Structure formats: structure tokens, C-alpha cells
Amino acid sequence: MAALDRTIITTRRGPATVTVVGELDRVAIARLRAHLGELIEAGVSDLMLDLSGASRQDPALPRVLDWVRGRIRGQGGRFTVTGAPDDLPGRPPAT
């Protein structure tokens, strides 16, 4: 089962929050990118991605995080990543 089959997405006061549970393999990374893109297209400008439940992260993840950060900031919004390991290459700073 791909990780995003078990992703929990909640919206509450403040940022839209996407929580990933399970393995972020190449297929799940592609699905995550598509889902985050859909949220941005829908007008979400304050987005939090919680990776604390991700058991493994594909090397493509930093590129996806950079892509999302660029799109959100281009709209004047904010993108925050929590739960990512400190050694994640290209890990975006909290904004």
C-alpha cells in the first residue's frame, strides 16, 4: 500500500495540514506532489506538511519540498515542514 493511501489530511484554524504516515517511496512522492499542488490550486496559502509519521523518505522529497515552497511563496503564503529529519537534504527552513 502506498503511503498516501493512509495520509491524513486535516484543515483547521490556521494552516491546512497534511500528515504523512508510512513509507514515502517514489510512487507516494509523486502522489504527495500532486495532492499538495491541488491544495495550492484550490487557494491554500498556509500549508503545513507533517512528516513525523513517514518511515522512509525517497531522495526526490527535497525537490518536491522546494517546488511547493516556491509555489506557496509565489502567492505570498507560508509553507512549513515538521517532523522531517534534520539531515534531510534540501530541507526547507521553517517559515
Secondary structure, 3 states (H helix, E strand, C coil): CCHHHHCEEEECCCCEEEEEEEEECHHHHHHHHHHHHHHHHCCCCEEEEEEEEEEEECCCHHHHHHHHHHHHHHCCCEEEEECCCCCCCCCCCCC
